[in-house]
Amino acid sequence: MLHKFFARYCPFLLIFLLACDLKDAKEVDSSLSFTKIFDNDLFAKTFTPLDVKQTPDGGYLVLGETAVDFSTFAGIFLLKIDRAGNAVFSQTLADGSLNPVSDLVPTANGFFLMCMDILGNETKLIRIDFDGIRVTEVQRYTGINNPLSATPEGNSSWVVQHYNQDENAVYVSSLANNNPSRSQQMAFPIVVDGYTESRIEDAIFKHLNRIGRKKPFMSGSLGSGMYFYNGYLEETFSVVFFRFGEEYAYGPDGGQEPAKLLGVSDDEVVSNIFQTGNRTFALARYANGANFFTTKTDDLFNDIILNNTVIQTEDLTNLPILELFPNARVVLKRVQIGGRRVLLYASDTIGKQIVLFAYDEATGNLLGKKYLGSGFPYEIGGFDQTDDGGLAVVGTTYITGRFPRVCMFKLSNQDLLNLISLSGN
């Protein structure tokens, strides 16, 4: 009888103990490492962390997604954590804000976030106070519907990729913080013959409704008047390099098309790209389940300023990363460790741990890697470097393999120094 009792109630006892740890945790030195799992009383509720940023009080704000009752789109979840890793406040926004398409962007008064509004699927910019409690609408962009990705350009404007259903085209627009109208825009056809139009539109709306695997839509400015987006163009999912105001042409009649890193299908795409120099990049991609990193591109992208330039994925320096989950999501950023610029790739292993790969930005060589999480499955959400030179990593863990919960790993500066010295892993 005793073993039946434990088999039935141990999972809930474990959750209770984790919850107690969160409530009773003592203040710790924030420069030290810690690991936290944040419990809640909604056992069947799924929270998917996307990003984390440190707040001026030394704590953290976590951005995530969760299901909401008032929409089929993803709701926006916020979790405020203090410097010791204790949960302070959480909420799911009920103001009609849905589908976050940017990271949290620090400002003097909080964080900007680009997202979608429930009314007409319009794009809007909101500001979230550092405590995660107060949310203010900054700007609504009428006619900019179905946002797919957004990245700030400087302090006052954004590069936003969105889908125009009436025209069956992907648009990229430049949007200002304080102006409801787009200042620049460019349309890109998703198909040229019409045969696969419905398939691609279906894939876009499955992404918007978070059905199946999310697609790695991205957009941004490369400087010197050059922009890019990662998304659909002429039946492929490609990285497209363009300039606003250019006259591009498509189809069998030919014409000047934008430069692109050619994708093949939804299963062979660039999963992340990061600009390291004027025309140099680091990136990650997957192809039919296999995962590859390109940590240094050298001169391969010099011709992206020219129209009709096509870069094939086989021309990249492809490092196969065999331990990653098939078609893995990858978070890629630059961090500073010991005065060195390091490219940090974070992803999920086949064994469902979070793994960090550190590469020297100057050489592209691997410096070290570190695994996070054990006992339960873990999935990467996002990460950000902290003021003390450490790292905050958030993700999802599944308690007893079933209950999805937000987790956070705080790594110290010494942890990162160990990471790049190929020790302590």
C-alpha positions in Angstrom: 0.0 0.0 0.0 2.8 2.4 0.8 4.3 2.1 -2.6 0.9 2.9 -4.2 0.7 6.0 -2.0 4.0 7.3 -3.2 3.3 6.4 -6.8 0.1 8.4 -6.7 1.1 11.4 -4.6 4.9 11.8 -5.0 4.6 14.0 -8.1 2.4 16.5 -6.2 4.6 16.3 -3.1 7.6 17.3 -5.4 5.7 20.2 -6.8 4.8 21.3 -3.3 8.4 21.2 -2.2 9.5 23.2 -5.2 6.8 25.8 -4.4 8.0 26.0 -0.8 11.5 26.5 -2.0 10.4 29.5 -4.0 8.5 31.1 -1.2 11.1 30.5 1.5 14.3 31.0 -0.4 16.8 33.1 1.5 18.5 36.1 0.0 21.6 35.1 -1.9 24.5 36.9 -3.6 23.2 37.6 -7.1 26.7 37.1 -8.5 26.5 33.4 -7.5 24.8 30.7 -9.6 21.3 29.4 -8.9 18.6 27.3 -10.5 14.9 27.9 -10.0 11.7 26.2 -11.1 8.6 28.4 -10.7 5.5 26.6 -9.7 1.9 27.6 -10.1 -1.5 26.3 -9.2 -2.6 25.7 -12.8 -1.3 22.2 -13.3 -2.4 21.9 -17.0 -1.4 25.4 -18.0 1.6 25.7 -20.4 4.0 28.6 -20.2 6.6 29.1 -22.9 9.4 31.5 -21.9 10.8 33.6 -24.8 13.1 36.2 -23.3 14.6 37.5 -20.1 16.0 40.9 -19.2 17.6 42.2 -16.0 15.8 45.0 -14.3 17.4 48.0 -12.5 16.7 46.5 -9.1 19.0 43.5 -10.0 16.0 41.2 -10.6 14.7 39.9 -13.9 11.6 40.1 -16.1 10.6 37.0 -18.1 8.5 37.3 -21.2 6.5 34.2 -22.3 3.5 32.9 -24.1 0.5 31.0 -22.7 -3.0 30.0 -23.9 -5.8 32.5 -23.1 -9.5 32.0 -23.0 -10.4 35.0 -25.2 -8.4 34.1 -28.3 -6.9 31.2 -30.3 -3.6 33.2 -30.5 -1.0 33.1 -27.8 -1.4 35.2 -24.8 1.5 37.2 -23.2 2.8 36.1 -19.9 5.1 38.2 -17.6 7.0 36.9 -14.6 9.0 39.3 -12.3 11.8 37.6 -10.4 14.0 39.3 -7.7 17.8 39.2 -7.7 17.8 36.0 -5.5 15.6 34.2 -8.0 12.3 34.4 -6.1 9.1 34.9 -8.0 7.6 38.4 -7.1 4.8 38.9 -9.5 3.2 37.3 -12.6 0.4 38.0 -14.9 -1.2 37.0 -18.3 -2.2 40.2 -20.1 -5.9 40.6 -20.6 -5.8 43.8 -22.7 -6.0 42.0 -26.0 -2.2 41.9 -26.5 -1.2 38.7 -28.2 1.6 36.9 -30.0 4.8 38.8 -29.0 7.1 39.2 -32.0 10.1 40.9 -30.5 12.3 40.5 -27.4 12.0 42.8 -24.5 13.7 46.0 -25.5 15.1 48.1 -22.6 14.1 51.8 -22.3 14.5 54.4 -19.6 11.0 53.6 -18.3 10.6 49.9 -18.8 10.6 47.6 -21.8 9.2 47.9 -25.3 7.5 44.9 -26.8 6.0 44.6 -30.3 3.0 42.3 -30.5 -0.4 41.8 -32.1 -3.7 43.1 -30.9 -6.9 41.0 -30.8 -8.8 43.6 -32.9 -8.0 43.0 -36.6 -4.7 41.3 -35.8 -3.1 44.7 -35.9 0.5 45.3 -34.9 1.0 47.4 -31.8 3.8 48.6 -29.5 3.4 48.3 -25.8 5.6 49.4 -22.9 6.0 47.2 -19.8 7.2 48.7 -16.5 10.2 47.1 -14.9 8.1 45.5 -12.3 6.0 43.7 -14.9 2.7 45.1 -13.5 1.8 48.2 -15.6 1.4 47.8 -19.4 0.8 50.8 -21.6 -0.1 50.9 -25.3 2.5 53.2 -27.0 1.4 53.0 -30.7 -1.1 51.0 -32.8 -0.3 50.5 -36.5 -3.5 50.4 -38.5 -3.2 48.2 -41.6 -0.1 46.5 -40.4 -1.7 43.1 -39.7 -0.4 39.6 -38.8 3.0 40.6 -37.5 5.6 37.8 -37.8 8.8 39.5 -36.5 10.1 42.8 -35.2 13.5 44.3 -34.3 14.3 47.8 -33.2 16.3 50.0 -35.5 17.9 52.6 -33.2 15.9 54.0 -30.4 12.8 55.2 -32.2 11.8 52.8 -35.0 11.3 49.2 -35.8 11.7 46.8 -38.8 8.6 44.7 -38.9 7.7 41.7 -41.1 4.0 41.0 -41.5 1.7 39.1 -43.8 -0.9 40.7 -46.0 -3.6 38.2 -46.6 -5.4 40.2 -49.3 -2.3 40.4 -51.4 -0.8 37.0 -50.5 2.5 38.8 -49.8 5.0 39.3 -47.0 5.6 42.9 -46.2 8.5 44.5 -44.4 7.8 47.9 -43.0 9.7 50.6 -41.1 7.6 51.8 -38.1 8.2 54.7 -35.8 7.4 54.6 -32.0 5.3 57.7 -32.3 3.7 57.5 -35.7 0.8 55.2 -36.7 1.9 55.2 -40.3 4.7 53.2 -41.9 7.5 55.4 -43.1 8.8 52.7 -45.6 7.6 49.4 -46.8 8.4 46.7 -49.3 6.2 43.8 -50.5 7.6 40.3 -51.4 5.4 37.7 -53.1 5.1 34.4 -51.4 4.5 32.6 -54.7 4.8 33.4 -58.4 2.6 30.7 -60.0 -0.2 30.4 -57.5 0.0 26.7 -57.1 1.4 26.7 -53.5 -0.3 29.9 -52.3 -2.7 28.1 -50.0 0.0 25.9 -48.6 2.1 28.8 -47.5 -0.8 30.8 -46.2 -1.8 27.8 -44.2 1.7 27.5 -42.8 1.8 31.2 -41.8 -1.5 31.0 -40.0 -0.5 27.8 -38.2 2.5 29.8 -37.0 0.3 32.7 -35.9 -2.0 30.3 -34.0 1.0 28.4 -32.6 0.0 25.1 -34.2 3.0 22.9 -34.5 6.6 24.2 -34.6 7.0 27.9 -34.7 8.9 29.2 -37.7 12.0 31.3 -37.3 10.7 34.6 -38.8 13.2 37.4 -38.4 13.7 40.9 -39.7 16.1 43.8 -39.1 18.5 46.5 -40.3 22.1 45.7 -41.4 23.1 49.4 -41.7 24.0 51.5 -44.7 20.5 51.3 -46.0 20.5 47.5 -46.1 17.7 45.4 -44.5 16.9 41.7 -44.3 14.1 39.4 -43.3 13.9 35.6 -42.8 10.7 34.3 -44.3 8.8 33.4 -47.4 9.8 34.6 -50.9 8.7 32.8 -54.1 7.8 29.5 -52.4 11.0 29.3 -50.4 11.8 30.2 -46.8 14.9 32.3 -47.3 17.0 35.1 -45.8 16.3 38.1 -48.1 18.5 41.1 -48.3 17.0 44.3 -49.7 16.9 48.1 -49.8 13.7 50.1 -49.4 12.7 51.9 -52.6 14.3 49.4 -55.0 12.3 48.2 -57.9 12.3 44.4 -57.7 10.7 42.1 -60.2 9.7 38.4 -60.1 8.5 35.6 -62.2 9.4 33.9 -65.5 9.9 37.3 -67.2 12.9 37.9 -65.0 14.1 41.2 -63.5 16.1 42.5 -60.6 15.4 40.3 -57.5 16.8 41.0 -54.0 19.8 39.1 -52.9 19.1 36.1 -50.7 20.5 33.2 -48.8 18.4 30.6 -50.6 16.1 28.3 -48.5 14.5 25.2 -49.9 11.4 24.4 -47.9 9.9 24.8 -44.4 12.2 21.9 -43.4 15.4 23.5 -44.7 15.8 27.0 -43.2 18.0 29.4 -41.3 16.9 29.2 -37.7 18.9 32.2 -36.5 21.2 34.8 -38.0 23.4 37.4 -36.2 25.4 40.1 -37.9 29.0 40.1 -36.7 30.4 42.8 -39.1 29.7 44.9 -42.1 29.0 41.9 -44.3 29.8 39.0 -42.0 27.3 36.8 -40.1 27.0 33.9 -37.7 24.0 31.7 -38.2 22.3 28.4 -37.4 20.1 26.4 -39.7 18.4 23.0 -39.9 17.7 20.7 -42.9 15.3 17.8 -42.6 16.1 17.3 -38.9 19.9 17.9 -39.0 21.3 21.0 -37.4 24.2 23.1 -38.5 26.1 26.1 -37.2 28.1 28.6 -39.3 30.2 30.6 -36.9 32.2 32.7 -39.4 31.2 33.5 -43.0 34.3 35.5 -44.1 33.7 37.0 -47.6 30.7 35.0 -48.6 28.1 37.8 -48.1 30.1 40.6 -49.8 27.8 40.6 -52.8 24.5 41.0 -50.9 24.5 44.7 -51.9 23.9 43.5 -55.5 20.6 42.4 -56.9 20.1 38.8 -58.1 22.8 37.4 -55.8 21.9 34.0 -54.5 24.0 32.3 -51.8 23.5 28.6 -51.5 23.4 26.9 -48.1 26.0 24.4 -49.2 28.4 27.3 -49.7 28.4 27.9 -46.0 30.9 26.5 -43.5 28.4 24.0 -42.0 29.3 22.5 -38.6 27.0 19.6 -38.0 25.7 19.6 -34.4 24.6 16.1 -33.9 23.4 16.3 -30.3 20.7 18.8 -30.9 17.0 18.0 -31.1 15.8 17.6 -34.8 15.1 21.0 -36.4 16.1 22.7 -33.1 15.2 26.2 -32.1 18.5 28.2 -31.5 19.0 31.4 -29.6 22.1 33.3 -30.8 23.7 36.4 -29.3 27.0 38.0 -28.6 28.3 38.1 -25.0 31.5 39.5 -23.4 33.5 37.0 -21.4 36.9 37.9 -20.0 37.2 40.8 -22.4 36.6 38.5 -25.4 33.6 38.7 -27.8 31.9 35.4 -27.8 29.1 34.0 -29.9 26.8 32.1 -27.6 24.4 29.5 -29.2 21.7 28.1 -26.9 19.5 25.2 -27.9 18.0 21.8 -26.9 19.7 18.4 -26.9 18.1 15.2 -28.0 18.2 14.2 -24.3 16.2 17.3 -23.5 18.8 19.4 -21.8 19.6 23.1 -22.6 23.1 23.4 -24.0 25.3 26.5 -24.5 27.9 26.5 -27.2 30.6 29.3 -26.9 32.5 30.3 -30.1 35.3 32.9 -30.4 33.8 35.6 -32.7 37.2 36.5 -34.2 38.1 32.9 -35.2 34.8 31.0 -35.2 36.5 28.3 -33.0 34.6 26.4 -30.3 35.7 27.6 -26.8 33.5 25.3 -24.8 30.0 24.1 -24.0 27.8 23.7 -21.0 24.7 21.7 -20.2 21.9 23.0 -18.1 19.1 21.0 -16.4 18.8 17.4 -15.2 16.2 15.1 -13.8 13.4 16.6 -15.9 13.2 17.6 -19.6 14.3 21.2 -20.3 13.8 23.4 -23.4 15.5 26.8 -24.1 13.5 30.0 -23.9 16.0 32.8 -24.0 19.0 34.3 -22.4 20.7 37.6 -21.6 24.0 38.7 -20.1 23.7 40.2 -16.6 25.3 43.3 -15.2 27.8 41.3 -13.2 29.1 39.6 -16.3 27.1 36.4 -15.8 24.1 35.0 -17.7 20.4 34.6 -17.1 18.9 31.7 -19.0 15.2 30.9 -19.0 13.4 27.9 -20.4 10.6 25.4 -19.9 10.9 22.3 -17.8 8.4 19.5 -17.4 8.0 18.3 -13.8 7.6 14.5 -13.7 7.6 14.8 -17.5 4.1 16.3 -17.6 3.7 19.7 -15.9 5.3 22.5 -17.9 7.0 25.1 -15.7 9.2 28.2 -16.2 12.8 27.6 -15.1 15.7 29.9 -14.7 19.5 29.4 -14.5 21.7 32.2 -13.2 25.3 31.7 -14.2 28.1 33.7 -12.6 30.9 35.5 -14.3 33.2 32.6 -13.2 30.8 30.1 -14.7 31.3 31.8 -18.1 35.0 32.0 -17.7 35.0 28.3 -17.0 32.8 27.8 -20.1 35.3 29.4 -22.5 38.3 27.6 -20.8 36.9 24.2 -21.6 36.6 23.4 -17.9 33.8 23.0 -15.5 31.5 21.4 -18.0 
